[in-house]
Amino acid sequence: MKGVLILTEGRSGSNWLGSLTSKTALMGKSEEWLSSSNVRKGTKTRSTVEYLDDVVNLAATENDFFSIKVFPKHLHRFQRRANIDAVKYLYDKHDVRLIRLIRKDTFRQALSYGRGLQTRQWTSSKSAKREAHYDFKLFCSCFFLIRQSYAFWDAYIQFRGWPCEVMYYEDMVKDPTPYVKYVAEHANVEMPDIPQSSLEIQRDDLTEEWLKRFKEQIASDHTALSLPNGPFPRTGLNFARFMAARPLKYEKL
């Protein structure tokens, strides 16, 4: 089968871009198919290879073209649980193109990520489950998590030696045609008119207000800028603490 793997991190515009290709019903069903909930369900009842094969079928449209979004945490969790590099397995077995989707403005991405963790609202089609509030430490954690994720994908692609198309969120917001065209060419379908997404880009005055406050605090608060003793491990406990907007446990050097 043919497909695309979008290597990125949360709040990079991947939901919005994925909705554009998914609406054509010819370019895969772009979702986080390797998320922890899906992995748990799949590996409890089937072998890991069978699960990955099932994922491809779930992510595929009727023309046998699939689309899967992958965050570093998805890859790490699956590898810890099943001892398989899911991306390499899919890349080796299928005719896959890789897309690295990057958001240049990590500050706004970190604020958006932090708000998502607080409200549990990851798309405009969902309603917020609780109110968001300004949290400097949480936003700092999100900032460094995002930068680590982008650095991971950069190193991972170099390590594997694979070709990979790099696209930037800010460019796609202005004109998503290059993204849709790239996927359409690989799917061997005619370039469609860019469909109207059912999702809206989540941006409001509160983000700009918090961004100004965030940068001012970065410049003035010396204690908040002190670095931890070491990198935080990607453990289940730390992820639970991160999702609950609680401080992470760092490794001591």
Secondary structure, 3 states (H helix, E strand, C coil): CEEEEEECCCCCCHHHHHHHHHCCCCCCCCECCCCHHHHHHHHHHCCHHHHHHHHHHHHECCCCEEEEEECHHHHHHHHHHHCCCHHHHHHHHCEEEEEEEECCCHHHHHHHHHHHHHHCCCCCCCCCCCCCCCCHHHHHHHHHHHHHHHHHHHHHHHHHCCCCEEEEHHHHHHCCHHHHHHHHHHHCCCCCCCCCCCCCCCCCHHHHHHHHHHHHHHHHCHHHHCCCCCCCCCCHHHHHHHHCCCCCCCCCC
